[in-house]
Amino acid sequence: MNYRHLGKYGVKVSEVALGSWLTYGGATEDEAARQCIEKAYDLGINFFDTANVYAAGKSEEVVGRSLAPYPRESYFLATKVYFPMGGGPNDRGLSRKHIFEQCHASLKRLGADYIDLYQCHRYDTETPLEETLLALDDLTRQGKILYYGVSEWSAGQIAHAVDYIRGAGLHPIVSNQPSYNMLGRGIEKEVIPLCEREGIGQVVFSPLAQGVLTGKYKPGQPLPEGSRAADPKQNMFMGGGRLDDAVLEKVQKLAPIAQEAGLSMAQLALVWCLRQKNVSSVIIGASRPSQVEDNAAASGKTLTPDALKAIDETLA
């Protein structure tokens, strides 16, 4: 496993991280989750990402229990705050109240004394930005979080935050967690250039486009039994035409490129993301240890200019 700095900062994270969205505490049994986390750790993955809202807190509990046997300093633990965690008017968003309460709740569920990376799961238009940033700075000064980042913020929102932080002398934003893959490259235009300039690293989710880029979904064929797309609890995020036959036909044409590069289809998608120097880590999801093993093998691999050109031409 290779490691990269998180943005311009000193801490190093594994190029491949293990996430728990739609899996641990929900669709994946606890024992299977533990086996995946154990396999990831054994393969050198030190970055584990979750969120308070995943399975209404159960994901954090599963991740915390699974990591408990390992030395705390040996892994980098990330979680998030923003989405509703109750029915009350203050049980959501990025207010000082919600951030503080959910940070402490996450620490309890994770069984941890501190969180390595605490992320704003979305931008909160109903809370003054300075309120959010000051609360995160206070948690950093208290040692309850070591770093903080954002997820799915626009370039303008990140720039506004960076300007305020610089003027107020606060601890900086170190990371952004966006969706990024061969089929969704929106961050390349504005977000990545801004973050490169400011030293903010990308920790990207959905690098396999919800499994579409593995090639397991075939045009004109029924969805594979047991797949995410076939599960009504998990397929709500697979819109945007990703399962259209036209897209699936293009994805199938990536197979010879992967074969020529000596990579599985999943590895090809991950290596493609990691070609970006601003990408610190790619977050995978796995319900079986074998998936972790295949994905982790993408670390350290590269693609030739010809392969990158062929990918662009195939997906154009």
C-alpha positions as CSV (number, residue, x, y, z in Angstrom):
1,M,0.0,0.0,0.0
2,N,1.3,3.5,-0.9
3,Y,0.5,6.5,1.2
4,R,-0.1,10.1,0.3
5,H,-0.1,13.4,2.3
6,L,-3.6,14.6,3.0
7,G,-3.4,17.7,0.9
8,K,-0.3,19.7,1.9
9,Y,-0.5,18.5,5.5
10,G,1.8,16.2,7.3
11,V,-0.5,13.2,8.0
12,K,-0.3,10.4,5.4
13,V,-3.3,8.3,4.4
14,S,-3.5,5.1,2.3
15,E,-4.2,5.7,-1.4
16,V,-7.2,3.4,-1.0
17,A,-9.5,4.0,2.0
18,L,-12.4,1.9,3.2
19,G,-15.7,3.5,3.5
20,S,-19.0,2.3,5.1
21,W,-21.7,4.2,3.1
22,L,-24.7,1.9,2.4
23,T,-22.9,-1.1,3.9
24,Y,-21.7,-1.4,7.5
25,G,-24.5,-1.3,10.0
26,G,-27.0,-1.6,7.2
27,A,-26.9,-3.9,4.1
28,T,-23.8,-5.8,5.3
29,E,-23.8,-8.0,8.4
30,D,-21.6,-7.0,11.3
31,E,-19.3,-10.0,10.9
32,A,-18.8,-9.4,7.2
33,A,-18.0,-5.8,8.0
34,R,-15.5,-6.8,10.6
35,Q,-13.8,-9.2,8.1
36,C,-13.6,-6.4,5.5
37,I,-12.1,-4.0,7.9
38,E,-9.6,-6.6,9.2
39,K,-8.6,-7.4,5.6
40,A,-8.2,-3.7,4.8
41,Y,-6.0,-3.2,7.9
42,D,-3.9,-6.3,7.0
43,L,-3.3,-4.9,3.5
44,G,-2.0,-1.6,4.8
45,I,-5.2,0.5,4.5
46,N,-5.0,3.0,7.4
47,F,-7.9,5.3,6.3
48,F,-11.4,4.4,7.5
49,D,-14.3,6.7,6.6
50,T,-17.8,6.7,8.0
51,A,-20.6,9.2,9.0
52,N,-23.0,9.7,11.8
53,V,-26.0,9.4,9.5
54,Y,-24.9,6.0,7.9
55,A,-27.5,3.5,9.2
56,A,-28.5,6.1,11.9
57,G,-25.3,5.7,13.8
58,K,-24.9,1.9,13.5
59,S,-22.1,2.3,11.0
60,E,-20.0,4.2,13.4
61,E,-20.6,1.6,16.0
62,V,-19.6,-1.3,13.7
63,V,-16.5,0.6,12.5
64,G,-15.5,1.5,16.1
65,R,-15.8,-2.1,17.3
66,S,-14.0,-3.5,14.4
67,L,-11.0,-1.2,14.8
68,A,-10.9,-1.5,18.6
69,P,-8.3,-4.3,18.6
70,Y,-5.7,-2.1,16.7
71,P,-3.5,0.6,18.2
72,R,-5.3,3.9,17.8
73,E,-2.2,5.6,16.3
74,S,-2.1,3.0,13.5
75,Y,-5.2,4.2,11.7
76,F,-6.8,7.4,10.4
77,L,-10.5,7.6,11.4
78,A,-12.9,10.0,9.6
79,T,-16.6,10.7,10.1
80,K,-19.1,13.4,9.2
81,V,-21.8,15.8,10.4
82,Y,-24.8,17.6,8.8
83,F,-27.7,15.3,7.9
84,P,-30.7,14.8,10.3
85,M,-30.0,12.6,13.4
86,G,-33.4,13.2,15.0
87,G,-36.7,14.9,14.5
88,G,-35.9,18.1,16.4
89,P,-35.2,21.5,14.8
90,N,-31.6,21.4,15.9
91,D,-30.9,17.8,15.0
92,R,-29.4,18.7,11.7
93,G,-27.1,21.1,9.9
94,L,-23.9,22.8,10.8
95,S,-24.9,25.0,13.7
96,R,-22.5,25.1,16.7
97,K,-25.0,23.2,18.8
98,H,-25.5,20.3,16.3
99,I,-21.7,20.1,15.5
100,F,-20.7,19.8,19.2
101,E,-23.5,17.4,20.1
102,Q,-22.9,15.1,17.1
103,C,-19.1,15.2,17.6
104,H,-19.5,13.9,21.1
105,A,-22.1,11.3,20.0
106,S,-19.8,10.1,17.2
107,L,-16.9,9.8,19.7
108,K,-19.1,7.6,21.9
109,R,-20.3,5.4,19.0
110,L,-16.8,5.0,17.7
111,G,-15.4,4.3,21.1
112,A,-12.6,6.8,20.4
113,D,-11.0,9.7,22.3
114,Y,-10.6,11.8,19.1
115,I,-11.6,11.9,15.5
116,D,-8.8,12.2,12.9
117,L,-10.9,13.9,10.3
118,Y,-14.3,15.5,11.0
119,Q,-16.1,16.5,7.8
120,C,-19.0,18.8,7.0
121,H,-21.2,16.3,5.0
122,R,-22.8,19.1,3.0
123,Y,-22.8,22.9,3.0
124,D,-25.4,24.4,5.3
125,T,-27.2,27.4,3.7
126,E,-29.1,28.1,7.0
127,T,-26.1,28.6,9.2
128,P,-23.6,31.4,9.0
129,L,-20.3,30.0,7.7
130,E,-18.3,31.6,10.5
131,E,-20.4,29.8,13.1
132,T,-19.6,26.5,11.5
133,L,-15.9,27.2,11.1
134,L,-15.4,28.6,14.6
135,A,-17.1,25.5,16.1
136,L,-14.7,23.2,14.1
137,D,-11.8,25.3,15.2
138,D,-12.8,25.0,18.8
139,L,-13.1,21.2,18.5
140,T,-9.6,21.1,17.0
141,R,-8.2,23.2,19.8
142,Q,-9.8,20.9,22.3
143,G,-8.2,17.9,20.7
144,K,-11.5,16.2,20.0
145,I,-10.7,16.4,16.2
146,L,-7.3,16.6,14.7
147,Y,-8.3,17.9,11.2
148,Y,-11.5,18.9,9.5
149,G,-12.7,18.9,6.0
150,V,-15.8,19.3,3.8
151,S,-17.8,17.1,1.4
152,E,-19.5,18.0,-1.8
153,W,-18.9,21.8,-1.4
154,S,-18.6,23.9,-4.5
155,A,-15.4,25.8,-5.4
156,G,-17.1,29.0,-4.4
157,Q,-18.1,27.7,-1.0
158,I,-14.6,26.3,-0.3
159,A,-13.0,29.6,-1.4
160,H,-15.3,31.6,0.8
161,A,-14.4,29.4,3.8
162,V,-10.7,29.6,3.0
163,D,-10.8,33.4,2.9
164,Y,-12.6,33.5,6.3
165,I,-10.2,31.0,7.9
166,R,-7.2,33.0,6.7
167,G,-8.5,36.3,8.0
168,A,-9.6,34.8,11.4
169,G,-6.5,32.8,11.9
170,L,-8.3,29.5,12.3
171,H,-7.2,25.9,11.7
172,P,-7.5,25.2,8.0
173,I,-9.7,22.9,5.9
174,V,-7.5,20.0,4.9
175,S,-9.7,17.9,2.7
176,N,-12.8,17.8,0.4
177,Q,-14.8,14.6,-0.2
178,P,-16.5,14.7,-3.6
179,S,-17.9,12.1,-5.9
180,Y,-15.4,11.6,-8.6
181,N,-15.0,8.9,-11.3
182,M,-14.6,8.3,-15.0
183,L,-18.3,9.0,-15.5
184,G,-18.4,12.0,-13.3
185,R,-15.6,14.5,-13.6
186,G,-17.2,17.7,-12.5
187,I,-14.6,18.7,-9.9
188,E,-11.9,18.9,-12.5
189,K,-13.0,22.3,-13.8
190,E,-13.0,24.4,-10.6
191,V,-12.7,22.4,-7.4
192,I,-9.4,20.7,-8.1
193,P,-7.6,23.8,-9.3
194,L,-8.7,25.7,-6.2
195,C,-7.8,22.9,-3.8
196,E,-4.4,22.4,-5.4
197,R,-3.8,26.1,-4.9
198,E,-4.9,26.0,-1.2
199,G,-3.3,22.6,-0.3
200,I,-6.6,20.9,0.2
201,G,-6.6,17.2,-0.7
202,Q,-9.5,15.2,-2.3
203,V,-10.7,12.0,-0.7
204,V,-13.1,10.9,-3.4
205,F,-16.1,8.6,-2.9
206,S,-17.9,6.5,-5.5
207,P,-14.7,6.0,-7.6
208,L,-16.4,3.0,-9.2
209,A,-19.6,4.9,-10.0
210,Q,-21.6,2.7,-7.6
211,G,-20.1,-0.4,-9.1
212,V,-20.9,0.5,-12.7
213,L,-17.2,0.8,-13.6
214,T,-16.5,-2.8,-12.5
215,G,-18.3,-3.9,-15.7
216,K,-20.7,-6.2,-13.8
217,Y,-23.8,-4.5,-15.3
218,K,-24.2,-5.6,-18.9
219,P,-26.3,-3.7,-21.5
220,G,-29.5,-5.4,-22.3
221,Q,-29.3,-7.9,-19.4
222,P,-31.1,-8.2,-16.1
223,L,-29.3,-6.6,-13.1
224,P,-27.1,-9.2,-11.3
225,E,-28.8,-10.8,-8.3
226,G,-27.4,-9.5,-5.1
227,S,-25.8,-6.4,-6.7
228,R,-26.3,-2.9,-5.4
229,A,-28.4,-1.9,-8.3
230,A,-30.8,-4.8,-7.7
231,D,-31.3,-3.8,-4.0
232,P,-34.1,-1.2,-3.6
233,K,-32.4,-0.1,-0.3
234,Q,-29.2,0.8,-2.1
235,N,-30.0,1.7,-5.7
236,M,-31.6,5.1,-5.0
237,F,-28.2,6.7,-5.7
238,M,-27.6,5.0,-9.0
239,G,-29.6,7.5,-11.2
240,G,-28.1,10.0,-13.7
241,G,-28.2,7.5,-16.5
242,R,-25.4,5.3,-15.2
243,L,-27.4,2.2,-16.0
244,D,-28.5,3.2,-19.4
245,D,-27.4,0.8,-22.1
246,A,-25.4,3.5,-23.9
247,V,-23.3,4.0,-20.8
248,L,-22.9,0.4,-20.0
249,E,-21.8,-0.4,-23.6
250,K,-19.0,2.2,-23.2
251,V,-18.0,0.7,-19.9
252,Q,-17.7,-2.7,-21.5
253,K,-15.2,-1.2,-24.0
254,L,-12.9,-0.4,-21.1
255,A,-12.2,-4.1,-20.5
256,P,-9.5,-4.4,-23.2
257,I,-7.8,-1.3,-21.8
258,A,-7.8,-2.8,-18.3
259,Q,-6.5,-6.1,-19.6
260,E,-3.7,-4.4,-21.5
261,A,-2.7,-2.5,-18.3
262,G,-2.8,-5.8,-16.3
263,L,-5.6,-4.5,-14.1
264,S,-9.1,-5.5,-13.2
265,M,-11.9,-3.2,-14.2
266,A,-12.2,-1.9,-10.6
267,Q,-8.5,-1.3,-10.4
268,L,-8.5,0.6,-13.7
269,A,-11.2,3.0,-12.3
270,L,-9.2,3.5,-9.1
271,V,-5.9,4.1,-10.7
272,W,-7.6,6.5,-13.1
273,C,-8.7,8.6,-10.1
274,L,-5.3,8.4,-8.4
275,R,-3.6,9.8,-11.5
276,Q,-4.7,13.2,-10.1
277,K,-2.0,14.4,-7.7
278,N,-4.7,16.3,-5.8
279,V,-6.5,13.1,-4.9
280,S,-5.1,11.9,-1.6
281,S,-7.2,8.8,-1.4
282,V,-10.0,6.9,-3.1
283,I,-12.8,5.6,-0.8
284,I,-14.1,2.1,-1.7
285,G,-17.1,0.2,-0.3
286,A,-16.9,-3.5,0.2
287,S,-19.1,-6.3,1.5
288,R,-16.6,-9.0,1.0
289,P,-12.9,-9.2,1.9
290,S,-12.1,-10.3,-1.7
291,Q,-13.4,-6.9,-2.9
292,V,-11.1,-5.1,-0.5
293,E,-8.1,-7.2,-1.7
294,D,-8.8,-6.5,-5.4
295,N,-9.3,-2.7,-4.8
296,A,-6.3,-2.3,-2.6
297,A,-4.1,-3.8,-5.3
298,A,-4.7,-0.6,-7.3
299,S,-2.3,1.3,-5.0
300,G,1.0,2.1,-6.6
301,K,-0.2,1.3,-10.1
302,T,0.0,3.8,-13.0
303,L,-1.6,4.2,-16.5
304,T,0.3,5.1,-19.6
305,P,-0.6,8.2,-21.6
306,D,-1.9,5.9,-24.3
307,A,-4.2,4.2,-21.8
308,L,-5.5,7.5,-20.5
309,K,-6.2,8.7,-24.0
310,A,-8.0,5.4,-24.8
311,I,-10.2,5.8,-21.8
312,D,-11.1,9.4,-22.7
313,E,-11.9,8.4,-26.3
314,T,-14.0,5.4,-25.1
315,L,-16.1,7.4,-22.7
316,A,-16.4,10.6,-24.8
